[in-house]
Amino acid sequence: NAGVTQTPKFQVLKTGQSMTLQCAQDMNHNSMYWYRQDPGMGLRLIYYSASEGTTDKGEVPNGYNVSRLNKREFSLRLESAAPSQTSVYFCASSEALRVTAFGSGTRLTVV
Amino acid sequence: GENVEQHPSTLSVQEGDSAVIKCTYSDSASNYFPWYKQELGKGPQLIIDIRSNVGEKKDQRIAVTLNKTAKHFSLHITETQPEDSAVYFCAASINTGNQFYFGTGTSLTVIP
């Protein structure tokens, strides 16, 4: 039982490059989330998906897009990376609005 | 939107002592308050949560209290152990939505 699996764990991008962060959960949870974590700012919600086929903006969605590919997978795409997107990204999933499972994070540096 | 403030940002205690972390929230509609523990290099882990229809919840050495009138909630860890050393986050949400608002975290160090 892997829980929430994120790939990659580390990534360095040049400004303007694009990339997709992958996330998969094996707990049959309906809701999935993408957060970013910056020093001194806690976790901030980028996008979430309440169920397969739906996505909604969170607190800081600008510069990101998401895809809920199926019930298991929820990807986050940066179309044109900027230094301000340097952060640690966490995927999470929940059932009944109880966020119980986070991935181990992706540490992204944009230079 | 909701604003969650968390204090202190750092906390050091001697092993065996108690640790208390406090959070306040601004939106009176918030009714679900989870706490997470994050160890170095790992994702947050849910350790305890409370809903607004109860004032206190305990799980072994961990307890959470909620004061809806004052809009604050606290995490209490008793008989602290070195393995309790981590960053702790509080959060608040409204049951009808998917938005979780996190505090800025408390770095707890338990000194052996």
Chai-1 contact restraints between the chains, C-beta under 6 A:
chainA,res_idxA,chainB,res_idxB,connection_type,confidence,min_distance_angstrom,max_distance_angstrom,comment,restraint_id
A,G40,B,T104,contact,1.0,0.0,6.0,A-B,restraint_1
A,G42,B,F102,contact,1.0,0.0,6.0,A-B,restraint_2
A,G42,B,G103,contact,1.0,0.0,6.0,A-B,restraint_3
A,G42,B,T104,contact,1.0,0.0,6.0,A-B,restraint_4
A,G42,B,G105,contact,1.0,0.0,6.0,A-B,restraint_5
A,L43,B,F102,contact,1.0,0.0,6.0,A-B,restraint_6
A,Y48,B,N98,contact,1.0,0.0,6.0,A-B,restraint_7
A,A50,B,N98,contact,1.0,0.0,6.0,A-B,restraint_8
A,F90,B,G43,contact,1.0,0.0,6.0,A-B,restraint_9
A,T100,B,L46,contact,1.0,0.0,6.0,A-B,restraint_10
A,F102,B,G43,contact,1.0,0.0,6.0,A-B,restraint_11
A,F102,B,P44,contact,1.0,0.0,6.0,A-B,restraint_12
A,G103,B,G43,contact,1.0,0.0,6.0,A-B,restraint_13
A,S104,B,K42,contact,1.0,0.0,6.0,A-B,restraint_14
A,S104,B,G43,contact,1.0,0.0,6.0,A-B,restraint_15
A,G105,B,G43,contact,1.0,0.0,6.0,A-B,restraint_16
